[in-house]
């Protein structure tokens, strides 16, 4: 048995014998690129204080990772298919590690944003490579279980990121939340070389770089617009980006329809299993990331938990992801994709609606049910949706399939944080103005309205000011807490309505169990063995 697997998957005459060990490497790689998004949620207060970040600065420290991550996945997935999926995984991990080193060592805002962007490029290489390698290595009979493990890892990272960051911040500076990625990425590289076999598409043809460029421009501008516009106003930049995204999307569709070898066959979106599953992934991460974004702030700023305590309190979400993943392995083959995904979306929607009960007297226990339902919904539904998406692509386009799935995931998360975060901020400002407007100097009021953290800082300043005092500070602090709780309840109502609408759309689009696709495959098994099985794998 050779130390390094050298036989390409497509040349093997039987399934790769170390595929389950290789899956551990893929899941580890996936874990750190998703954690890079969620860990910053609890590290943000320390970074803001140390670097003197403005609201805009902090938003771009977070989203400097998101824009290249979302924009590049489709193209880089295709390049991995063409040349080397394992090579793409290794290269992506090295780029990610390099960005992490830079982010952990610099102490200037623009350099931190640049480091996050480099990490985003690395993540855009890693993410589709993990899915394409998984599908290439596993025979159809085992693939659903492998994708379930992959999907559970995505959900696990939502909770593990804040927990790991919180543990590190107990005794280390915020830079440690970057540097912790480096040994994990190195371990992933070693594991990839020792356990993951080579793989690439056979007979793929030339890459459609024209379509790739249009997809980068369209998705990149769309993500920029949904981040910048809701948070900082629809000025020239966000409006221009939104227009470019719209024009670019139309141009992309027209180009792909005419191209003999398109980057992404947009006709797939008219296929109900694929289109419905893509929307399900997008709506799931819209609701989950948006809810975690503001729930975490309540735990830290209102209830006063530190970073580690906040991370620990997100663990119910991780545990329920695994319960949902275990259940879906039993139910999806029997009930079909539509019923399982639809049920999961209903459960997730209920989880968002439960947050409408939050008020200034709420405690951590008021969040537990929502966390449990959101985690269970992800575990139950993400795996069959992802399996359906990947089953819609032939072996030569697995990287593109992974890129499409992951773009929906990242776009949903970006929309959730941007749209729900914007609604949260507006509702908080309006309520705080109603409660204390005219009782604070204009400059202090502007700071208090900027964020819940700003409101708490102003209250602390009032307490130290001889003209204020403890009583006035406590009154202001109570108003800040009440305003933020009101904002969470109001935002969750709107977010729940959006999730409910998305649930109805997905249920309407996904075909029933007895419906057969144009390939003759029953819904719930997106394609036949011959269509989705890799050659000889």
C-alpha positions, 0 to 999 in steps of 0.5 A: 500500500503506497504512502501517498495515493497516486492512482487517480479516482477515475482510473480505479477499478473499485471504490477508493479504500481509504475514502472515509479517512479522506472524508475526515480531511475534507470535513476538517478543511470545510470546518476551518473555512466556515469557522473563519466567518463565525469566529469573528462574531465574538472576536469583533468587540476586541478587534473594534476596541484594539483597532478603533474600528468604525461601524463601516470598518468592522463590517468590511473586516467581516465581509472582506472575506465574504466577497471573494469567497462568494464571487470566485467559487464557481470559477475556481471549482471549474479550474479544480475540475480541469486540472486537479481537485486535490491540487486545488484543495492543497493550494486553497489551504495554503492560501488560506493559511497565508492570509491567516498568518497575515491577519494574526500579525498585522495591526492596521485596519486595511491590512486586516481587511486585505488578510481577510480577502486573501483568506476568502480567496483560499476558501473559494478554492477549498469549498468546492474542492471538498464537495467535488472530491467527496462525490468523486470518491464515494459510490452512489450507495454511500454518497448520501451518508458522506454528504450528510457528514459534510453538511453536519460539519457546516452546521457544526462550524457555526457553533464551534467558531464562536466557541474556539474564538471565545476560548482563545480570547480568554488569554490571548489577543484577537490575532489568535483567532486568525493564527489558530487556522494555520496548524489546522490548515497545515494538518489538512494539507498533510492529510490531503497528500496522505489520504486524498487521491488525485482526481480531475474531470476527463474530457472536460474541454476548454474552460468558459472563462468569459462566463466565469468572468461574468459570474465573478462580476455579477456575484461580487457586485451583488454581495457588495451591494447587499452588504454596503447598501442596507448598512451604510445607505444606498449611495452611488457605490451600492447602487452602481454595484447593484446595477452592474450585478443585474446587467452582469447576471443578464449577460451571464445568462445570455452568454451561457445559453449560447456557449457550446461548453458553458461554465454553468448550464443555466437551464438547470435552474428550470429543473425543479429538483436543482432549482428548489434545492438551491433555493432551500440552501440559500434560505436556510443560511439566510435565516440561520446566519441572520439569527445567530448574528443578532442573537450572539450580540444579545448574549454578549451586550445585553446578558453580559456573557464574555466570548467563551461563555457566548460560544458555549451557549451556542453548542445546542445548535451544534448538537441538534445539527448532528441529531438532524443529520442522523435523522435525515439519513433514515428519513430522506431515502424513505420520504424523499427530498421534498418532504424532508427539506420542506419539513426542515424549512418549516422547523427552521422558520419556527425557530426564527419566529420564536425570537419574536418573544425576546424582550429586555427581560429575556435570558439565555433560556429564551434562545435555546429553543430557537437554537435547537430548532435551527440546528435540527433544521440544518441537519435534517435538510441541508444534506438531501438538498446538497445531494440533489444539487451535486447529483444534477451535475456530471462527473466532469462538472463536480467542481462547478456543482460544488461551487454552485451549492456553496455560492447559494450557501454563502450568498444566503449567509451574506443576505441574512446578515446584511438584510436582517442586520440592517433591519435590526439597526434601523429598528434599534435606532428608532426605538432608542430615539423614542425612549431617550431622544432629546435627553442626550447631547447630539454627539452622544445620541449618534454614538448610542444609536450606532450600535448596542455596543455604542449605547453601552459605551455612552452609558458607561461614560454617563456613569463617570460624568459628574453631570450624569451619574449612576441613576441616569446611566442605568436609565440609559442602559435600560433603554439600550437593552429594551431597544435592542430586544425590541429590534430583535423581536421586530427583525425576527418577525420580518425574517420569519415571514421571509423564511415562511415565503421561501418555504412555500416557494421551495415546497412548490418547486421541489417535485413530489416523490413520485415525480420522475425527472427527465433522466428517469430518476425518482425525486429523492435520488436526483440522478441514476447511478450511471449518470452521477457515478464517477468512472470506476469509483 
